[in-house]
Every structure is written in C-alpha cells, then in structure tokens.
Amino acid sequence: MSKSPEAFRTISEVSEWLDTPTYVLRFWESRFPQIKPVKRAGGRRYYRPDDMLLLGGIKKLLHFDERSIKYVRGLLKEHGVKHVQGLSPDLNTQVVSPPSKADADDTADIDKMVKSKPAAKKAPKVDVRVVKKGKVAQDDQKADDAKAKASASEEAAVADAKETDSQDAMEKAKATEAARVKAAKQAAAQKKAADEEAEEWDDLIPDGVKKAPYRIQAAAAYDTDTMAEIETLYYSLRMARNSMRRAKKQQEKRAS
C-alpha cells in the first residue's frame, strides 16, 4: 500500500491487502463485534490500522490455521483483541490466501460416491433339465435317491448334534443377550453424545443459513445490497460446512 501507516483504508483496499472478498469482511464484522470500522455517510467503511490488524489475525486463524468461528470468538473473549492483532501479518505485506480445501473435499466426496455405486446385477442362472430315456434315466434316478438318503442322514445328524449341544446353545443365547444389552447401552450413550455434538454444531450455523429463502429468483430481480447478502450467505454455507467437517474429524479422532 502506498498510503502512510496511520491512514484509513477503504473496504476495497483492505480486501486487496488480505486477498479476501469484501462480502467476507462484512460477514466477519457481523460475527465479531470487536471489528468496528468508522462508518461515514452512505454506510461507507473506513478501517484504521488496528482494525486491519484485527482482520489480519482473524484471517490467519480462519484461513491459514483452519480454526472455527466459535474458536476465534473464544480466543478474543479469553485473550483480548491485542492477542489476535499480534497474529496478523504486517500491513505492508501483501497477503496471499491459501488454496481452499473445500473443493478438494467435494471432489473426494464425488469419487467416493462413484466407487460405492453398486455393480450391475448378473443374469439369473438358468437350470436346464434334459429328459433321458432307458437305462440312463434309471441310473439318474438311483443317483437322486442316494443323494436324498445322504441328505436325510445329514439332517438327522444335525438334529442329534443340536439336541446334544442344547446346553451350549442356551449359554450362547445368554451371552448373545448380554451382548445385545451392552450394545443397546453403547448405542444410547452414542446417541446422547451425538445430541450434544448436534447442539454444539448448531452454534456453527449462521442465522442467515437457517433463514435462507427456499426459492431463488432471477439475478435481475435483486439489487446490489441483496446480491451482497446472497454472497455472504454463500460464504456462510461454506464456512458452516467446513466447520462441521472439522468438528466431525475431531470427533472421529477422539473416538479412535
């Protein structure tokens, strides 16, 4: 930047320095009350050096360190604005945003869906029977009778084994019931943990996402302010998705 270090910057200049869209800066302002730019007539924002350093620290935590908005809020509350400002790059250093992992995650999800697609069903096997005559038919009948006797003997042996091992079967049934009760308790505990996790994730979803319109109109139907709100909503959706993915990964790590 060619201005002096103490000069005020417009939102466009801050956007260029942080390599971050202006609607994202406005979104951060709605999520972090500590961001307080000077507002002039017409709603134009002017950022002081301290405001820029705070934005720079938030940028580092969210985009470089991949922290959640909830985490940054807690950090500001616990350690104060000065701590987050200290994480910001120098005002004379041009910031270059890291590549987003959201698109890579989308590609991985698509590949996973393609790989998990069920294979085509095979044609049913057709049982072809040939009618035979004379001695060949008699021999086949004898073979079938022998097979039937062997099958009957096998079934009788299985029945005897079942009767002999009835005590073992009862013990196994008791063990199975105990395992079922244990699994039910574990499922209840997992459901409770999932409910608690859902309440935590609910805080990550911006209000704009919860109140999003169900019907999208043509672009010509929106004015400039509305388009900016739509862009903010889009970024909110991506931030919420990434935050929920990070929370899920942390949950999986804790479970392992």
C-alpha positions as CSV (number, residue, x, y, z in Angstrom):
1,M,0.0,0.0,0.0
2,S,1.2,3.5,-0.9
3,K,-0.6,5.3,2.0
4,S,1.0,6.1,5.3
5,P,0.8,3.5,8.0
6,E,-1.7,5.6,10.0
7,A,-4.0,6.4,7.1
8,F,-7.6,5.0,6.9
9,R,-8.3,2.4,4.2
10,T,-11.5,1.6,2.4
11,I,-13.0,-1.8,2.4
12,S,-11.8,-2.3,-1.2
13,E,-8.2,-1.6,-0.1
14,V,-8.4,-3.9,2.9
15,S,-9.9,-6.6,0.6
16,E,-7.0,-6.3,-1.7
17,W,-4.4,-6.4,1.1
18,L,-6.0,-9.5,2.7
19,D,-6.8,-11.2,-0.6
20,T,-10.3,-11.6,0.8
21,P,-13.7,-10.6,-0.9
22,T,-15.4,-7.5,0.6
23,Y,-18.6,-9.5,1.4
24,V,-16.4,-11.8,3.6
25,L,-15.1,-8.8,5.5
26,R,-18.7,-7.6,6.1
27,F,-19.6,-11.2,7.2
28,W,-16.8,-11.2,9.7
29,E,-18.0,-7.8,11.0
30,S,-21.4,-9.5,11.7
31,R,-19.7,-12.4,13.6
32,F,-17.1,-10.5,15.5
33,P,-18.4,-7.4,17.3
34,Q,-14.8,-6.4,18.1
35,I,-14.5,-5.3,14.4
36,K,-15.6,-1.6,14.5
37,P,-14.6,0.3,11.3
38,V,-15.5,4.0,11.0
39,K,-18.7,4.4,9.1
40,R,-19.4,7.6,7.1
41,A,-22.4,8.9,5.2
42,G,-23.9,6.2,2.9
43,G,-22.6,3.4,5.0
44,R,-19.0,3.5,3.6
45,R,-16.5,1.8,5.9
46,Y,-13.0,3.1,6.7
47,Y,-10.6,0.9,8.5
48,R,-7.9,2.1,11.0
49,P,-4.6,0.3,11.3
50,D,-5.9,-1.5,14.5
51,D,-9.0,-2.6,12.6
52,M,-6.8,-4.0,9.8
53,L,-4.5,-5.9,12.2
54,L,-7.6,-7.5,13.9
55,L,-8.9,-8.6,10.5
56,G,-5.4,-9.9,9.6
57,G,-5.4,-12.0,12.8
58,I,-8.9,-13.4,12.1
59,K,-7.8,-14.2,8.5
60,K,-4.8,-16.2,9.8
61,L,-6.9,-18.1,12.3
62,L,-9.7,-19.0,10.0
63,H,-8.0,-19.5,6.6
64,F,-4.4,-20.5,7.5
65,D,-4.9,-22.3,10.8
66,E,-8.3,-23.6,9.8
67,R,-9.9,-22.6,13.1
68,S,-13.7,-22.3,13.5
69,I,-15.5,-19.0,14.1
70,K,-16.5,-20.3,17.5
71,Y,-12.8,-20.9,18.4
72,V,-11.9,-17.4,17.3
73,R,-14.7,-15.9,19.4
74,G,-13.5,-17.7,22.4
75,L,-9.9,-16.6,21.8
76,L,-11.0,-13.0,21.6
77,K,-13.0,-13.3,24.8
78,E,-10.2,-15.0,26.7
79,H,-7.1,-13.2,25.5
80,G,-8.5,-10.0,24.0
81,V,-8.1,-8.1,20.8
82,K,-4.4,-7.4,21.2
83,H,-3.6,-11.1,21.1
84,V,-5.4,-11.7,17.8
85,Q,-3.9,-8.5,16.3
86,G,-0.5,-9.9,17.1
87,L,-1.2,-12.8,14.8
88,S,-1.7,-10.5,11.8
89,P,0.8,-10.1,9.0
90,D,2.5,-6.7,8.6
91,L,0.3,-4.0,7.0
92,N,3.0,-3.6,4.3
93,T,3.0,-7.3,3.4
94,Q,0.6,-8.5,0.7
95,V,-1.4,-11.5,2.0
96,V,-2.0,-14.4,-0.4
97,S,-4.8,-16.7,0.6
98,P,-4.0,-20.5,0.9
99,P,-5.8,-22.9,-1.5
100,S,-9.2,-23.8,-0.3
101,K,-9.7,-27.4,0.8
102,A,-13.5,-27.2,0.2
103,D,-13.2,-28.0,-3.5
104,A,-10.8,-30.9,-2.8
105,D,-13.3,-32.3,-0.2
106,D,-16.1,-32.0,-2.8
107,T,-14.0,-34.0,-5.3
108,A,-13.2,-36.7,-2.8
109,D,-16.9,-37.0,-1.9
110,I,-17.8,-37.4,-5.6
111,D,-15.1,-40.1,-6.1
112,K,-16.4,-41.9,-3.0
113,M,-19.9,-41.9,-4.4
114,V,-18.8,-43.2,-7.8
115,K,-16.7,-46.0,-6.2
116,S,-19.6,-47.1,-3.9
117,K,-22.1,-47.4,-6.8
118,P,-23.5,-51.0,-6.8
119,A,-22.3,-53.3,-9.6
120,A,-24.7,-54.4,-12.2
121,K,-26.7,-57.5,-11.3
122,K,-25.8,-60.7,-13.0
123,A,-28.4,-62.6,-15.1
124,P,-30.0,-65.4,-13.1
125,K,-28.6,-68.8,-13.7
126,V,-30.9,-71.0,-15.8
127,D,-31.3,-74.6,-14.7
128,V,-31.5,-76.7,-17.9
129,R,-33.0,-80.1,-17.5
130,V,-32.7,-82.9,-20.1
131,V,-35.2,-85.7,-20.3
132,K,-33.4,-89.0,-20.6
133,K,-34.7,-92.5,-21.5
134,G,-33.9,-96.1,-20.8
135,K,-31.0,-97.2,-18.6
136,V,-29.5,-93.7,-18.3
137,A,-32.8,-92.4,-16.7
138,Q,-32.8,-95.3,-14.2
139,D,-29.2,-94.6,-13.3
140,D,-30.0,-91.0,-12.7
141,Q,-33.0,-91.9,-10.6
142,K,-30.7,-94.2,-8.4
143,A,-28.2,-91.3,-8.0
144,D,-31.0,-89.0,-7.0
145,D,-32.3,-91.5,-4.4
146,A,-28.8,-91.9,-3.0
147,K,-28.4,-88.1,-2.7
148,A,-31.8,-87.9,-0.9
149,K,-30.8,-90.6,1.6
150,A,-27.5,-88.9,2.2
151,S,-29.3,-85.6,2.8
152,A,-31.7,-87.2,5.2
153,S,-28.8,-88.8,7.2
154,E,-27.1,-85.4,7.3
155,E,-30.2,-83.7,8.6
156,A,-30.6,-86.4,11.3
157,A,-27.0,-86.0,12.3
158,V,-27.5,-82.2,12.6
159,A,-30.7,-82.7,14.7
160,D,-28.8,-85.1,17.0
161,A,-26.0,-82.6,17.4
162,K,-28.4,-79.8,18.2
163,E,-30.1,-81.9,20.9
164,T,-26.7,-82.9,22.3
165,D,-25.4,-79.3,22.4
166,S,-28.6,-77.8,23.8
167,Q,-26.8,-76.7,26.9
168,D,-24.2,-74.9,24.9
169,A,-26.8,-73.3,22.8
170,M,-28.5,-71.9,26.0
171,E,-25.2,-70.5,27.2
172,K,-24.6,-68.9,23.8
173,A,-28.1,-67.4,23.9
174,K,-27.4,-65.9,27.3
175,A,-24.1,-64.5,26.0
176,T,-25.8,-63.1,23.0
177,E,-28.5,-61.4,25.1
178,A,-25.8,-59.9,27.3
179,A,-24.0,-58.6,24.2
180,R,-27.3,-57.2,22.9
181,V,-27.9,-55.3,26.2
182,K,-24.4,-54.0,26.1
183,A,-24.8,-52.8,22.5
184,A,-28.0,-51.1,23.4
185,K,-26.3,-49.2,26.2
186,Q,-23.5,-48.2,23.9
187,A,-26.0,-47.1,21.3
188,A,-27.8,-44.9,23.9
189,A,-24.5,-43.4,25.0
190,Q,-23.5,-42.7,21.4
191,K,-26.9,-41.1,20.7
192,K,-26.5,-38.9,23.8
193,A,-23.1,-37.8,22.6
194,A,-24.4,-37.2,19.1
195,D,-27.2,-35.0,20.5
196,E,-24.7,-33.0,22.5
197,E,-22.5,-32.7,19.4
198,A,-25.5,-31.5,17.4
199,E,-26.2,-28.7,19.8
200,E,-22.5,-27.7,19.5
201,W,-22.7,-27.7,15.7
202,D,-25.9,-25.7,15.8
203,D,-23.9,-22.8,17.1
204,L,-21.6,-23.0,14.0
205,I,-24.5,-22.5,11.5
206,P,-25.1,-18.7,10.9
207,D,-28.6,-17.4,11.3
208,G,-28.6,-16.4,7.7
209,V,-28.3,-20.0,6.7
210,K,-31.1,-21.1,9.0
211,K,-33.4,-18.4,7.5
212,A,-32.3,-18.9,3.9
213,P,-35.1,-18.5,1.2
214,Y,-36.4,-21.7,-0.3
215,R,-36.9,-20.1,-3.8
216,I,-34.2,-18.4,-5.9
217,Q,-35.3,-15.7,-8.4
218,A,-33.5,-14.4,-11.5
219,A,-30.4,-12.3,-11.0
220,A,-32.2,-9.2,-12.4
221,A,-34.7,-9.3,-9.5
222,Y,-32.1,-8.5,-6.9
223,D,-30.5,-5.1,-6.2
224,T,-26.8,-4.6,-5.2
225,D,-27.4,-5.0,-1.5
226,T,-29.4,-8.1,-1.9
227,M,-26.7,-9.7,-4.1
228,A,-24.1,-8.8,-1.4
229,E,-26.3,-10.6,1.2
230,I,-26.6,-13.6,-1.1
231,E,-22.8,-13.7,-1.5
232,T,-22.5,-13.5,2.3
233,L,-25.0,-16.4,2.6
234,Y,-22.9,-18.5,0.2
235,Y,-19.8,-17.9,2.2
236,S,-21.7,-18.7,5.4
237,L,-22.7,-22.0,4.0
238,R,-19.1,-22.9,3.1
239,M,-17.8,-21.8,6.5
240,A,-20.5,-23.8,8.2
241,R,-19.8,-26.9,6.1
242,N,-16.0,-26.7,6.8
243,S,-16.6,-26.1,10.5
244,M,-18.8,-29.1,10.7
245,R,-16.3,-31.3,8.8
246,R,-13.5,-30.2,11.2
247,A,-15.7,-30.9,14.2
248,K,-16.5,-34.4,12.7
249,K,-12.8,-35.1,12.2
250,Q,-12.1,-34.1,15.8
251,Q,-14.9,-36.4,17.0
252,E,-13.5,-39.3,15.0
253,K,-10.0,-38.7,16.4
254,R,-11.4,-38.7,19.9
255,A,-13.3,-41.9,19.2
256,S,-10.2,-43.6,17.9
